């Protein structure tokens, strides 16, 4: 853990910076469906996501939340 902290200090990167960078990233349907993060929900995501569109993690989480509440 000390090595990670040393790297962050040298790079002047905070955990929030990393989190914000990941959140700003967009991923294709194929990348999301194949990801470990959404492994348990891949069938639902295959049906819900559009093939020609990119999504952030926040967008995907919102789509899944809406789906779980009974909306599409």
DSSP file (Angstrom, degrees, kcal/mol; ACC not computed):
  #  RESIDUE AA STRUCTURE BP1 BP2  ACC     N-H-->O    O-->H-N    N-H-->O    O-->H-N    TCO  KAPPA ALPHA  PHI   PSI    X-CA   Y-CA   Z-CA
    1    1 A X     >        0   0    0      0, 0.0     4,-2.1     0, 0.0     5,-0.2   0.000 360.0 360.0 360.0 -34.8    0.0    0.0    0.0
    2    2 A X  H  >  +     0   0    0      1,-0.2     4,-2.2     2,-0.2     5,-0.2   0.853 360.0  55.8 -62.4 -34.5    2.9    2.4    0.7
    3    3 A X  H  > S+     0   0    0      2,-0.2     4,-2.2     1,-0.2    -1,-0.2   0.913 107.0  49.1 -65.0 -42.3    4.1    1.9   -2.9
    4    4 A X  H  > S+     0   0    0      1,-0.2     4,-2.6     2,-0.2    -2,-0.2   0.910 110.9  50.0 -62.0 -43.3    0.7    3.1   -4.2
    5    5 A X  H  X S+     0   0    0     -4,-2.1     4,-2.2     1,-0.2    -1,-0.2   0.883 109.8  51.2 -63.9 -38.3    0.7    6.1   -1.9
    6    6 A X  H  X S+     0   0    0     -4,-2.2     4,-2.3     2,-0.2    -1,-0.2   0.902 110.8  48.3 -65.0 -41.5    4.2    7.0   -3.1
    7    7 A X  H  X S+     0   0    0     -4,-2.2     4,-2.5     2,-0.2    -2,-0.2   0.927 111.5  49.8 -64.9 -45.0    3.1    6.8   -6.7
    8    8 A X  H  X>S+     0   0    0     -4,-2.6     5,-1.8     1,-0.2     4,-1.2   0.895 110.9  50.2 -61.1 -40.0    0.1    8.9   -6.1
    9    9 A X  H  <5S+     0   0    0     -4,-2.2    -1,-0.2     2,-0.2    -2,-0.2   0.916 112.4  46.3 -65.3 -43.1    2.2   11.5   -4.3
   10   10 A X  H  <5S+     0   0    0     -4,-2.3    -2,-0.2     1,-0.2    -1,-0.2   0.893 119.1  40.8 -66.1 -39.3    4.7   11.7   -7.1
   11   11 A X  H  <5S-     0   0    0     -4,-2.5    -1,-0.2    -5,-0.2    -2,-0.2   0.581 102.8-132.0 -84.9 -10.5    1.9   11.9   -9.7
   12   12 A X  T  <5 +     0   0    0     -4,-1.2     2,-0.5     1,-0.2    -3,-0.2   0.885  56.2 147.9  56.9  40.7   -0.2   14.2   -7.6
   13   13 A X      < -     0   0    0     -5,-1.8     2,-0.2    -6,-0.2    -1,-0.2  -0.909  32.5-159.2-108.6 130.4   -3.2   12.0   -8.3
   14   14 A X     >  -     0   0    0     -2,-0.5     4,-1.8    -3,-0.1     3,-0.3  -0.670  32.9-110.8-100.8 161.4   -5.9   11.6   -5.8
   15   15 A X  H  > S+     0   0    0     -2,-0.2     4,-2.5     1,-0.2     5,-0.2   0.853 121.0  56.9 -57.6 -33.0   -8.4    8.8   -5.6
   16   16 A X  H  > S+     0   0    0      2,-0.2     4,-2.8     1,-0.2    -1,-0.2   0.881 103.2  53.4 -65.7 -37.2  -11.1   11.3   -6.6
   17   17 A X  H  > S+     0   0    0     -3,-0.3     4,-2.2     2,-0.2    -2,-0.2   0.920 111.0  46.0 -61.8 -43.6   -9.1   12.1   -9.8
   18   18 A X  H  X S+     0   0    0     -4,-1.8     4,-2.3     2,-0.2    -2,-0.2   0.928 113.6  48.9 -64.9 -45.4   -9.0    8.5  -10.7
   19   19 A X  H  X S+     0   0    0     -4,-2.5     4,-2.4     1,-0.2    -2,-0.2   0.913 111.9  48.7 -61.2 -44.3  -12.7    8.0   -9.9
   20   20 A X  H  X S+     0   0    0     -4,-2.8     4,-1.9     2,-0.2    -1,-0.2   0.883 110.2  51.7 -64.8 -38.7  -13.6   11.1  -12.0
   21   21 A X  H  X S+     0   0    0     -4,-2.2     4,-0.9     2,-0.2    -1,-0.2   0.913 111.6  46.6 -65.0 -42.7  -11.5    9.9  -14.9
   22   22 A X  H >< S+     0   0    0     -4,-2.3     3,-0.6     1,-0.2    35,-0.3   0.907 111.9  50.9 -64.7 -41.0  -13.2    6.5  -14.9
   23   23 A X  H 3< S+     0   0    0     -4,-2.4    35,-0.3     1,-0.2    -1,-0.2   0.845 107.5  53.1 -67.0 -32.9  -16.6    8.1  -14.6
   24   24 A X  H 3< S+     0   0    0     -4,-1.9    -1,-0.2    -5,-0.2    -2,-0.2   0.701  91.7  97.9 -74.9 -18.5  -15.9   10.4  -17.6
   25   25 A X    <<  -     0   0    0     -4,-0.9     2,-0.4    -3,-0.6    32,-0.4  -0.398  63.7-149.8 -71.2 146.2  -14.9    7.4  -19.7
   26   26 A X        -     0   0    0     30,-0.1     2,-0.3    -2,-0.1    30,-0.2  -0.924  10.3-163.3-117.9 145.6  -17.5    5.9  -22.0
   27   27 A X  E     -A   55   0A   0     28,-2.9    28,-2.8    -2,-0.4     2,-0.0  -0.930  19.7-113.5-129.6 150.0  -17.6    2.2  -23.0
   28   28 A X  E  >  -A   54   0A   0     -2,-0.3     4,-2.3    26,-0.2     5,-0.2  -0.299  34.4-106.7 -75.1 164.8  -19.3    0.3  -25.8
   29   29 A X  H  > S+     0   0    0     24,-0.6     4,-2.8    22,-0.4     5,-0.2   0.918 121.6  52.9 -56.3 -44.6  -22.1   -2.2  -25.2
   30   30 A X  H  > S+     0   0    0     21,-0.2     4,-1.7     1,-0.2    -1,-0.2   0.903 109.1  48.1 -60.7 -43.4  -19.7   -5.0  -25.9
   31   31 A X  H  > S+     0   0    0      2,-0.2     4,-0.6     1,-0.2    -1,-0.2   0.903 114.2  46.8 -64.3 -41.2  -17.1   -3.7  -23.4
   32   32 A X  H >< S+     0   0    0     -4,-2.3     3,-1.0     1,-0.2     6,-0.4   0.932 111.3  49.7 -67.7 -46.3  -19.7   -3.3  -20.7
   33   33 A X  H 3< S+     0   0    0     -4,-2.8    -1,-0.2     1,-0.3    -2,-0.2   0.842 114.7  45.5 -62.7 -33.7  -21.4   -6.7  -21.2
   34   34 A X  H 3< S+     0   0    0     -4,-1.7    -1,-0.3    -5,-0.2    -2,-0.2   0.537  92.0 110.0 -85.7  -7.5  -17.9   -8.4  -21.1
   35   35 A X  S << S-     0   0    0     -3,-1.0     3,-0.3    -4,-0.6     7,-0.1  -0.319  71.6-132.1 -73.8 151.9  -16.8   -6.5  -18.0
   36   36 A X  S >  S+     0   0    0      1,-0.2     3,-1.2     2,-0.2     4,-0.3   0.835 104.1  65.5 -66.5 -33.1  -16.3   -8.1  -14.6
   37   37 A X  T 3  S+     0   0    0      1,-0.3     3,-0.2     2,-0.1    -1,-0.2   0.877 114.1  28.5 -58.7 -39.4  -18.2   -5.2  -13.0
   38   38 A X  T >  S+     0   0    0     -6,-0.4     3,-1.3    -3,-0.3     4,-0.3   0.089  82.6 120.6-111.1  22.3  -21.5   -6.2  -14.8
   39   39 A X  G X  S+     0   0    0     -3,-1.2     3,-1.1     1,-0.3     4,-0.2   0.882  76.5  50.1 -54.5 -43.3  -20.9   -9.9  -15.2
   40   40 A X  G 3  S+     0   0    0     -4,-0.3    -1,-0.3     1,-0.2     3,-0.2   0.673 116.0  42.5 -72.4 -16.2  -24.0  -10.8  -13.2
   41   41 A X  G <> S+     0   0    0     -3,-1.3     4,-2.5     1,-0.1    -1,-0.2   0.176  76.0 115.1-114.4  16.1  -26.2   -8.5  -15.3
   42   42 A X  H <> S+     0   0    0     -3,-1.1     4,-2.2    -4,-0.3     5,-0.1   0.842  75.2  53.0 -61.3 -35.9  -24.9   -9.2  -18.8
   43   43 A X  H  > S+     0   0    0     -4,-0.2     4,-1.3     2,-0.2    -1,-0.2   0.936 112.0  44.6 -65.5 -45.3  -28.2  -10.7  -20.0
   44   44 A X  H  > S+     0   0    0      1,-0.2     4,-2.1     2,-0.2     3,-0.3   0.918 113.8  50.5 -63.4 -43.3  -30.2   -7.6  -19.0
   45   45 A X  H  X S+     0   0    0     -4,-2.5     4,-2.6     1,-0.2    -1,-0.2   0.859 103.9  58.4 -66.2 -34.6  -27.5   -5.3  -20.4
   46   46 A X  H  < S+     0   0    0     -4,-2.2    -1,-0.2    -5,-0.2    -2,-0.2   0.877 113.7  39.5 -59.2 -36.9  -27.5   -7.2  -23.7
   47   47 A X  H  < S+     0   0    0     -4,-1.3    -2,-0.2    -3,-0.3    -1,-0.2   0.812 121.2  42.1 -81.4 -31.3  -31.2   -6.4  -24.0
   48   48 A X  H  < S+     0   0    0     -4,-2.1     2,-0.2    -5,-0.1    -2,-0.2   0.808  98.1  75.7 -91.0 -31.8  -31.1   -2.8  -22.7
   49   49 A X  S  < S-     0   0    0     -4,-2.6     2,-0.3    -5,-0.2     5,-0.0  -0.552  75.3-124.6 -89.6 148.8  -28.1   -1.2  -24.2
   50   50 A X    >   -     0   0    0     -2,-0.2     3,-1.2     1,-0.1   -21,-0.3  -0.714  13.8-136.3 -89.8 139.7  -27.8    0.0  -27.8
   51   51 A X  T 3  S+     0   0    0     -2,-0.3   -22,-0.4     1,-0.3   -21,-0.2   0.804 100.4  47.9 -66.4 -31.8  -25.0   -1.5  -29.9
   52   52 A X  T 3  S+     0   0    0    -24,-0.1     2,-0.3   -23,-0.1    -1,-0.3   0.191  99.5  83.3 -98.1  17.7  -24.0    1.8  -31.5
   53   53 A X    <   -     0   0    0     -3,-1.2   -24,-0.6   -26,-0.0     2,-0.3  -0.880  66.0-138.1-122.4 151.5  -23.9    3.9  -28.3
   54   54 A X  E     -A   28   0A   0     -2,-0.3     2,-0.3   -26,-0.2   -26,-0.2  -0.840  20.8-163.4-107.9 149.0  -21.3    4.4  -25.6
   55   55 A X  E     -A   27   0A   0    -28,-2.8   -28,-2.9    -2,-0.3     2,-0.2  -0.956  13.9-138.0-133.7 146.5  -22.1    4.5  -21.9
   56   56 A X     >  -     0   0    0     -2,-0.3     4,-2.3   -30,-0.2     5,-0.2  -0.545  37.6-106.1 -90.0 167.1  -20.5    5.7  -18.7
   57   57 A X  H  > S+     0   0    0    -32,-0.4     4,-2.7   -35,-0.3     5,-0.2   0.886 122.2  54.4 -60.8 -38.1  -20.8    3.6  -15.5
   58   58 A X  H  > S+     0   0    0    -35,-0.3     4,-2.1     2,-0.2    -1,-0.2   0.913 108.6  48.1 -62.7 -43.0  -23.3    6.1  -14.1
   59   59 A X  H  > S+     0   0    0      2,-0.2     4,-2.4     1,-0.2    -2,-0.2   0.925 112.8  47.8 -63.1 -45.1  -25.5    5.8  -17.2
   60   60 A X  H  X S+     0   0    0     -4,-2.3     4,-2.5     1,-0.2     5,-0.2   0.924 111.3  50.4 -63.3 -44.5  -25.3    2.0  -17.0
   61   61 A X  H  X S+     0   0    0     -4,-2.7     4,-2.3     1,-0.2    -1,-0.2   0.892 111.2  49.7 -60.9 -39.3  -26.1    1.9  -13.3
   62   62 A X  H  X S+     0   0    0     -4,-2.1     4,-2.5     2,-0.2    -2,-0.2   0.899 109.8  50.4 -65.8 -41.5  -29.1    4.2  -14.0
   63   63 A X  H  X S+     0   0    0     -4,-2.4     4,-2.3     1,-0.2    -2,-0.2   0.919 112.9  46.3 -62.3 -44.4  -30.4    2.0  -16.8
   64   64 A X  H  X S+     0   0    0     -4,-2.5     4,-2.6     2,-0.2    -2,-0.2   0.898 111.6  51.4 -66.3 -40.3  -30.2   -1.0  -14.5
   65   65 A X  H  X S+     0   0    0     -4,-2.3     4,-1.3    -5,-0.2    -2,-0.2   0.925 111.7  46.9 -62.7 -44.7  -31.8    0.8  -11.6
   66   66 A X  H  <>S+     0   0    0     -4,-2.5     5,-2.4     1,-0.2     3,-0.3   0.912 112.4  50.6 -62.9 -43.0  -34.7    1.9  -13.9
   67   67 A X  H ><5S+     0   0    0     -4,-2.3     3,-1.6     1,-0.2    -2,-0.2   0.904 107.1  53.7 -61.0 -42.9  -35.0   -1.6  -15.3
   68   68 A X  H 3<5S+     0   0    0     -4,-2.6    -1,-0.2     1,-0.3    -2,-0.2   0.779 105.2  54.9 -64.1 -26.5  -35.1   -3.1  -11.8
   69   69 A X  T 3<5S-     0   0    0     -4,-1.3    -1,-0.3    -3,-0.3    -2,-0.2   0.456 129.4 -95.3 -86.1  -0.8  -38.0   -0.8  -10.9
   70   70 A X  T < 5S+     0   0    0     -3,-1.6     2,-0.3     1,-0.4    -3,-0.2   0.506  88.7 111.1 103.9   5.7  -40.0   -2.1  -13.8
   71   71 A X      <       0   0    0     -5,-2.4    -1,-0.4    -6,-0.2    -2,-0.1  -0.708 360.0 360.0-107.6 162.8  -39.2    0.5  -16.5
   72   72 A X              0   0    0     -2,-0.3    -5,-0.1    -3,-0.1    -1,-0.1   0.391 360.0 360.0-117.7 360.0  -37.2    0.2  -19.7
